[in-house]
Structures are given as structure tokens and as C-alpha cells.
Amino acid sequence: MNSVEEIRGRDLIRRGPFAKLWWANSVSSLGDWVNIFATLALAARIGGGGDGSTVAVIISLVARFLPGMLAGVVGGVVADRWNRKITMVVSDFGRAALVGTLLFVSNLSQLFLVIVLVEILGLFRQPAREAVVPTLIAPKHLAAANGLNLVSMYGTAPVGSALFALLTEFGEALPQMGQFGAWVLTAFLFDMATFLVSGFITLRIPIKATPLPEQRRMKLERRSLAAPVRDLVEGWAQVGRRGPVRRLVWGMAVALLGGGGLFVMGQPFTQQVLDSTESGYGALLTSLGMGVAIGMVLLAGLGKKLIHREPIFALGLWAAGGGIIFTSFSRSVFAAVGWVLLLGVGTGMAYVAGFTQLHSEVTDEIRGRTFGALYTLGRLALLVSLAVAGVGAVALEGLLPGILGNGIRAVLFISGVAVLLTGLATLWAARSQLRMVFDPEAMAAMRDTSQVLGMLRHRRSDKS
């Protein structure tokens, strides 16, 4: 029952190789979130309170986003050149070892260095993980698998937050240990355990080596220092040249650039503009999570019927952009919660449709580099959002008419427009697919063509 064809949709996380990968990802993601909350708290303690803590927290966030400028790209090359299973296992065990060193951190520079190294190993794991997903399940389960992966990555955030709070309470009840208290010991020991468990689960996954064409295999055997650079250039050239892949990768990056504005401005918007409390901000986050789950379930349920993914990706961006725009006009937390729900639905739809299309469209040979490029551009977009949103809110104060005269509202509005326009551009580029939706004969022909192309890909893989 472990073959990719025999696994049924409901069995995806119950048994089989993908189930092992999913549980490893879930445990690893839980460790990531606990690590994020714990390092932020540790940075605040090192900062000593007041402005010092604020600066320390900002520096720790920069350390978390900075490696994405290069490590994601290099991680994509690693995923396409070396054993992906070993790459993921080394990443998990390496992060466990690095988190262990956090028990002995005493200043901000040490914390910065360890966070950077942990992020680099994490960015090596992500392209390898995405590259192996289509090799573990049948194509008809890709949409459901991507929905489940979304849950494992972001659904573990509230669990990680709650666990960190419990571990902190438990640690504070223990006798004083070290410079910053016993909570450091309990939080980071738990974090280490999650990475070790993920690594051991991954070791048990039967992941086959990437089948490579003869010409590329000969290049890899030459062991030239220039070979990885050539792979890097080739991967980015593929991302820039192929129409659907280029639109999806850049579309996701621009969407993150716009959507990042809400994450940066969400808390000040709730408290300063809507005059609410922390509970109001929590309601927005809960609504966002529920919306993402709804969007994910809507598309994951389609399975193999999800043929025209690019138009659905574009429609998801429309919903997300519209949700941000209407949120910027909201006058109460209740109204904002409703529009943030729409944002979440659009985000879930765009994620599942986009990742499923990339998994289907990109060959195994360059899949790691494609997702490496996606993660790099995504990190860059979020970093730009972090840097620009706050400054933009100040600069836009009083410049736009009416309710948008508020700088925070103006930033949210512009962010939503950016996401909406990205969806419009994607839909225009994929308009031929949209026409097929209303043409049954064209749709049937497309299914037949997809089946033939799939057979040809399998034959090429067998020959290589």
C-alpha cells in the first residue's frame, strides 16, 4: 500500500511515504515556530528592556530574513545536485545542534549568528522538501498534498505559540538557571527534540535519487567549482523563461510584497486605527487562519478536477487583494474580521493552486532550483515589506483623501491594490485557459494532451 498510485486521498497523512514526510514537516515546523518565539523573547531579555529590547528584537528579525537573499537559491542548487533525503536530514540534525548552542548565548551578536545559521539550514531543507513531494504521491493528490503542507507550515503557528507560553511558565517555576532563566532551557530543549524527531522520521522515507539526463550527469561528475554556478544560472534562466512558471513565481513574490503590509501594519491598525485591544488583533489572526483553511479545503477537495490552476491562482489573488483593500476601509474590528476572512480564503486558494501547478509544470531535474528561487524572492519581498511599511505609513499620513488620509490605512490599501493587480496580470496572461473553462471540447482535448505529456515525461525519466 506504499506505492504512489495506491494511496488514497484520505490516507495521505495516515500511511505511505508522503505521510512520513508530512509528519516530519509538521514536527519541524512546530520546532521552527517555537524557535521564533523563543529567540524573540531571548533577544528582548538580552536587550535589557525599553528601546534596547526593541532594537534587539528588530535585529533578530533581520537575522531571520537576511539569509533568504542567498541561501534559498543555493538550497535549490543543492536539492538538484545532491541527495534530497540526506539534505533534509542534515538540515534537521544541524538545526538541532545549533539550537543547543542557544543555551549558552550571552549577547546579541552570538544570537544573531546562530539565528542566521539555523535559517540557512532551514532554507536548504525547503527546496528539497518541495522537490520530492510529486515523487511520493500520484498527480491527482497534489492539490490535497499542498493543502496539507500549508497546514503543516502555518497551522502549527498557534500550537507553537501556546507551547512556548506553557514551556515559559514551566521554566519560570523552576529554580534560576543561567543568565536568563530556566525557561531558556525548557524552550530550546523542546525545540531541539522536534528537529531530531523530524530528522529520524525523514530517514525512514523511501526517497529515490533524482533521475538525470546523460548530459547533465556528465556535468555533475566533473566536480568543477564552476558547475554549481552554472546550475544556479540555469535554474534562474528556467524560472525567467518559462511562461506559467515565471508568472507563478513572480506572482507569489509580488503577492507576498503586498500581503506583508498587513502583517506589519496589522497590530497598529487594530489598536491605533480601530481603537481595539490585543484581543481584536487576535481575532484578525484567527479569522485569517480560518480563511486560509477554507480556501485550502475548497481547492484540495477538487483533486484531479483542478485542471485550470493558473486562473484559480489569479482569482485567489483577487480575493486576497480585495480582502486587504476592504480591510483598509473597515471602521470596526467586526468588519475587519470579515474582510480578513476573505483575504485568508484567497491566500489558501492561491497557495494550493500555485504550488500544485509548479509541482506539475516543473520537471524533477530543476524542481529544487525553481522552489529555491520562489523562497528567495518571497523572503526578499517580505523583507522589503518590513522595511517599507512603517516608513510608508508615516510618509502617506494625510496625503490621500477621505478615510485613507490615515497613513496605516493608506499602506493597507496600496498593498491590496498591488496584490489585486498581480492577480489581474496573471489572469490576462492565462486567458486562454479561462476560455477553455467554457469550452468542453477544448477542455477534453487539454486533458488528453496532459495525459500524453505525462506519459512522455515518464518515458524520458525511465530512459535516463
N, C-alpha and C positions, 0 to 999 in steps of 0.2 A: 504493500500500500504506500510505498515511499516514492513511486515514480511520479513525475510531474503531471502525467495525464490522469492518474487515478485519484489524486487529491481533489476532493470536492470543496466548494466554496466554504461551507460551514466547518470544514476540517482544517482550514488554513492555519489556525493557531492551536490546533489540537494535536496534530501529528504531522510528520513529514519534515523535510529539510527546511522549508520556509518557516514552519512553526518554531524550529530551534533558532533560526536567525531572528525571528520576531521577538522571541523572549529574550534573546541576548541583547537586541537593540533596546528593548523596554527597560531591562535592568541597567544597561549602560546609560540610557537617557536619564533614568532616575538618579544615577550617580552624578551625571552632568548637572542636573538641577540642584541637587544638594550641594555640590561643589560651588555652584554660582552663588547661592545664598550664603554659604559658609565663608567664602572668600570675601564677599562684600561686607559681611559682618566683621571679619577679621581686619579688613582694611580700615573700617571705621574705628575699631579699637586701636589699631596702630596709629591712626591719625590723631588720637587723643581728644576727640570731641570738637564741636564747633566747626569753624571753617577748615580746620585741619582734617577732620573726618570727611568733610565734603570733597576736599581735594583728593584725599586718599581713595575714596570710592570712585571718583572720576578716573583716576589713574588706573585703578584695577579694571574698569570697564574698557579703557583704551587698550590695556594689555590683552583683553579677551577678543577684541575686534581686530587688532593690528595684524596678527599672523594670517588672517584671511586674505590679505593683499597678495600673498605669495604661496602660502602653504597649501591652499586648496588646489592651485594649479599644479604644484609639484606632486601633491597627493594623487591627482588624476593620472599623471605620468607613471607614478609608482603602481597604481591599480592596473594599468595596461601593460606594464613591463614585468612585474613580479607576481608571485602567488598571492591572490587576494585574501585567501583564508589566513595565511601567515601574517599578512599586513594587518588584518583586523585583530588577530590575537596579540601581536606585538604592541599594537596601539593600546589595547585594553590593559595588558600587563605593565606596559611602560607608564601609563597614566596612574595605575595603582601605586607604582613605586614613587612617582613624582608627588602624588597626593600625600604619601607618607612623609616626605620632606617638609610638608607644610606644618607638621607638628613642631618643627624646630625653627620656623621662621620668626625673626625678631624685628625686621624692619621692612619698609615699603619696597626697597629695591629687590630684596630677596623674594618677596611676594610677587612682584611684577615678573621676575624671571621665571618662577615656577608656573604662573598662570600662562605665560607665553608658551612654554614648553608643553604644557597639558593641552592647550588649544591646537598646537601644531600636530600632535599625535592624533587628536580628535579629527582634525581636517584630513589626515591621511586615511582615517577609517571610513569617512563618509562616502567618498567616491567608490571605494572598494565595495562597500555595502550595497550601494545603488547598482553597481555593475553586475553583481551576482544575482540580484532579485529575479530578472527574467529567466535565468538559467535554472531556477529552483521550482518554478510553477508553470502551468500551462498559460498561454497568452490570454485565454478568456478570463483568468483570475487576476490579471494585472491591476485592473481598476480597484477591485476589492483589496488586493495586497497593498496598494498605495494608500488607500484609506486607512487600513490598519497601521501602516507605517507612520501616518500622520498622527494617529492616536498615541503610538509608542513614543514619538518625539515630543509632542506638546501636551498630550493628555497626562503625562507624568509630572508636569509642572506643578499643579496644585498638590499632588501627592508629595512631591519633593519639598514643597514649601511647608506642608503640615508636618512631615517627618523631621525637617530641620528644626521646626519650633519644638517638637517633642524632644528631640535629642538635646537641644539647648537647655530646656527645662530640666531634663535628667542630668545634664552635665553641671548645671548650676547648683544642683542639690548635692553633688559630690564635693569632697574636700578640695581645696585650692591646689591646682596642678599647673605648673608652668607659669609663664608670664601673663597669659591672657585667660586662664581658667580652664576647668575640666571640659567645658563644652567644646573646645577646640579638639580635644582628644576624641570625644564621642562622635562628633560630626565627621571628622576626617577618617576615622577608623571605619565608620559605616560606608563612607564614600569609597575607600579602598576595597572593601568587601564587594561592592556592586561591580566594580571593574574586574575583579578577579573572577567572580561568578560569570560575568559576560564572556570573559576570555575562555573559561573552561567549557561553556556551552558551545561557543564558536568552534572549538577544537573538535567537537563531535559532529559538525555539519559536513556532509559529503559534497564538497565544492570541487568541481572539475577545473583543471587548468584551462586557460583561455586558448582556444584553437586559433592559431595564427597562420596566415598565408606564408608560403615558402620565402617570398622576397623579404617580408618583414622579419621572419625567423632568422634569416641570414644576417640582417642588420643587428639584431639583438646579440647574436653570437660574436660580433666583432668587438664588443666591450670597449668601445671608444667613448671618451668623455663627452664627445660632441653628440653621441646618439641620443641621450635624454633630451638635449636641447632641440634636436630635430623632431623628436616625438612631441615636445611641447609646442613647437611651431606648427606642426602638422595638425595637432588637436585643435588649436585655436583657429587654424585655417578652415577646418571642417565645420566648426561652430559658426564661423562667419560666412561660409559659402552656401551651406545647405539651407534652403528657404524655410521649411517648417521648424527645423531645429533652431535656426537663428532667431526666428520670431518668438519661439517659446522661451529660449534662454534670456534674450534681451527683454522680452515682455515681463518675465518674472522679476528680473532685476529692477526694471522701472517701477513695477508694482510695489516692490519692497521699499524703493526710494520714497514713493508716495505714502504707502502704508506705515512706514516708520514714523511719519509725522504724528500719527495718532498715538503710537506707543510713547513717544517723547512728550507729547502735549496732553495725553490722557488724564494724568493726575492733576496738573494745574487747571485743565479745562473743567474737571469735575468740581474742584474745590474753589477756584477763584472765579470762574465764569458762572457755573451753575449753583454756586454757594452751597455745596453739599459737603459731606464728610468722607472719611475713608470708606465707609460702608457704601457710599454712592459709587466710588471708584471700583470697589469690589463687585458691585452689581454690573458695571460695564464689562469687567473682565469675565464674569460668569456668563453674561449674555454673548460675548464674543466666542467663548468656548462652546456654548450650546449651538450657536450658529454654524461654527466650523463642523461640529458633529453632524448637524442636519445636512449641510452641503455634501459632506463626505458620504453619508449614508445614501443620499439621493443618487449619487453617481456610482458608488460601489455596488448598489443593487442592480444597476444596468448590466454589469459584467460585459459579456461579449457583444451586447447590443450597443455598447458605447463605441460607435464607429467614427462619427464626426467629432473628434475630440477637440480640434482647434477652435471651431465655433463655440463649443461649450466653454472652453478656456476663456475665450473673449467675453462671453456672456457672464462668466464668473467675475471677470474684472469689472464689467459694467456694474454688477450688483455691489461689489466691494467699493468701487469708486462712488457710486450713488449713496451707499451707506455712510461713507465718510462725509460727503457733501451735506446730506441732510442732518447728520450729527452736528455739523458746524452751525446749523441754524436752530438747533434744539434750545428750548428755554427751560427745560426741566430734565432731571435725571430719568424720569419715566419715559419721556420721548426719546432721549439719547439711547436708552437701553434697547428700544425697538429698532432704531436705525443701526445700532452696533450689531444687533442680531442679523440684520440683512448683510452687513459687512462680513460677518462670520460665515454666513451661507455662501456668499460669493467666493470667499477665500478657500473654503473647503472644496467647492466645485473647481476652482482654478487649479488648486494643488493636485487633486486627483486626476483631472483631465490632462494637465500639463505633464506630470511625471509619467502617466501611463503612455502618452504619446511619445515622450522621449525614450522610454524603455522599448517601445515598439519600433520606433523610427531609426534609432542609432544601432549600428552593428556592435557586436561584443568587442571587437578589436579596438574601438575608440570610445566605448561607453564610459570608461573611467575618466578620460580626459574631458568628455562632454560635461559630466556632472561636476568635475573639478572646476571647470570654467563657470558653471552655474553657481556653485557655492562661493567662488571668489567674487563674482560680480554681485551676488547677494550680500556678502559681507561688506563690500565696498559701498553698496547702496545704503545699508543700514548705518555705516559709519558716517556717511555724508549727512544722513537724516539727523543723527545725534549731534553733529557739528553745526548744522544749519538751522534746525527747527527753533531752538531757543533764541538765536540771534534774529531769525526772521520774524518771530513774534514781536520782538522789540521794534524792529525796523518798520513793520507793517502797521503798528499801532496808529489808528486814526487816518490811514491812507485810503482805505476802501469805504464805500458809502454804507449807510444803514448799520445793520447789526454786525456786518463784517468789519466795522471800524475797530472792533476788538482784535488785537494782534493774534491772540491764540486762535480765535475763530477763523481769522484770515489764513493762518497756516494750515488748519484742517481743511478749509475749503480748497485751497490750491493743491494740497496733497490729494484730495479726492478727485479733482479735475485731472491731475496727472495720471492717476490710475484709470479713470474713465476714458481718457484719450488713448491710452495704451490699448485698452480693450477695443476701441473703435478702429485703430490702425490694424490690430490683429485680425479683426473680423473682415475688414476690407481686403486684406491680403488673402484671407481664406474664403472669399465669397463664392468661389467655385464649389467648395464643399457644402456651403449653405444652400446653394441651388439644388444639390443632389438630395437634400432632405425632402424636397417637394417633388422629386422625380424618381419614382420607384424603380424604373428601368435602369437609370444611371446608378442607383444605389446597389442594385443586384449586380451590375457589371463591376462596380467597385469591390464588392465582396469577392467575386470571382478572381479579380486581379490581385487582391490581397492574398488570397489562398495560393495563387501561382507564385507570387513573390516569396511567400513564406516557404514554399517547397524548394525554390531555388536557393534561398539562404541556407536551408538545412543541408542541401546537397553540397554547397560550397564549403560549409563547415565540416562535413564528413570527409571531403577530399583533402582539406587542409590538416 
